[in-house]
């Protein structure tokens, strides 16, 4: 795929400006380097701060960003075009190993090189910017220390990313719930608005990518998004709040740029690498797994005790540990109450989960119940304690508002109190993951995706699902678990035209520590035995993840390992027949035995091959897929 390179902007022009000296921050492997500097006219000591990023590929140096903007303003201080770079710290190695219960890799490493750049404005006020260079990207954040006036407010962040026309990009128009598409575009035009959500995937050079997001939001931080309404090729970081309060010291979230090949992007754990370590000491109760889910097939089904029982039976028969009872369980009828359903699940060896509304003040009248049980700390702890006593394993909390500091605090309050009562959390209708799955490991998954639920709501997903599904592994799912609710073989209100092989691959291709299985019980029972066995045994958290091939919107092949078994999922995102292929170089020993479940001759059929021998890890394996098709392979 061709994309125009980001134009190189001269960093100094003798007749108009001069630049401060800089010391680069360089990744451990030497491939990624960051230059930080100020640019000013010859007769001035202060100017605008910028950074540039270069990527060394072989002997060729490629530019990722040239002249990306830096700066910050508070009510009392201005750090904009009035900055002087006064010091750069020596390079400091960041080295850390940590474990993850959820996600794409159980053992993660946080290794990079950090420098802190100290700037001064004309009033001798100080702004520090910490940059880290990793083998798979760059992160940076702003630091204000010992601000005399308190409290004070951050009003503007001047970080801006230059993305000129011609650069391939997959970006989502911002909405509070992040439920939208990532269409391929080559400019920043938007018919709706010039506000864009994270993550944003770019291809600034052919086959060289950068994914923009943020991480490690803590109490008092606001989320942010990107705005290019002032200059179409400048994407500025903007907060939804007019101002964010702090006392004396301010630390921004990390601005995260994952850089490299598509494999580097998909396999990266940079978002959790730079997030706070776990705050939960005992994690034995946090267990990833699959769950039966009633909403997709029966919108108001959780009101019906008999239907809820059928889904509990489904979970028991499929050996799924959980069943999610969705909205309106507080008005359950037809032979039983929610307490009866919980007792029935316990008798079947299934752990129940319950849906909650996050609050009504930002939703308006007519919002589904139960309502307002979690908003205040007193009510929340009372509800959590009762749920724990009843044997509820977790809750799904829905309908959140915009990503301001108050809402970010609410997310963390919900998580911190839930840990006391051993409740796993699923955020729905919510913000994107920003590394909280490391800090709060009982955060199992987050929606923030245009998922299969929308077959229940609007017809648009029918035609767009295949390409959308082949884009999400390179965009939304890179940054954390994604509650897409994959694997639908019948139809909801609106039909799907992806193949059975495509749908079966989704729970492998899409990572989510709670994988909600949305179809009807009778649909699952009618599947071939090999397919039922696959769905019954499929892990939902992984020891390793490898991208084997793909390009956003076209196709993807991903391998995920649990123990000694590799699960491979492939998706054809196009409307044409396509051959997907991979080479199992990730295998440590040969020979291996593979079970292959792929498209049959028709959309709603499978072709199943067992005991396929793989003699060599260099062996090239090709699988023919129908239009909008797919496959899964299990290698033991």
Beta strands, then each sheet from edge to edge (+ up, - down):
strand 1: 18-19
strand 2: 25-26
strand 3: 32-40
strand 4: 48-57
strand 5: 60-70
strand 6: 72-74
strand 7: 78-79
strand 8: 84-88
strand 9: 92-99
strand 10: 107-120
strand 11: 126-134
strand 12: 137-144
strand 13: 152-157
strand 14: 160-162
strand 15: 168-173
strand 16: 184-185
strand 17: 195-205
strand 18: 208-215
strand 19: 224-227
strand 20: 234-239
strand 21: 244-246
strand 22: 250-251
strand 23: 254-260
strand 24: 289-293
strand 25: 322-325
strand 26: 351-357
strand 27: 394-398
strand 28: 424-427
strand 29: 443-446
strand 30: 514-517
strand 31: 544-551
strand 32: 555-562
strand 33: 565-572
strand 34: 578-583
strand 35: 592-599
strand 36: 606-614
strand 37: 620-625
strand 38: 630-635
sheet 1: 1+ 3- 2+
sheet 2: 1+ 3- 4+ 5-
sheet 3: 7+ 6- 13+ 21-
sheet 4: 8+ 10- 9+
sheet 5: 8+ 10- 11+ 12- 22+
sheet 6: 8+ 10- 11+ 12- 23+ 18- 17+ 15- 16+
sheet 7: 8+ 10- 11+ 12- 23+ 18- 17+ 19- 20+ 14-
sheet 8: 29+ 28+ 27+ 26+ 25+ 24+ 30+
sheet 9: 31+ 32- 33+ 38- 35+ 36-
sheet 10: 34+ 37-
end
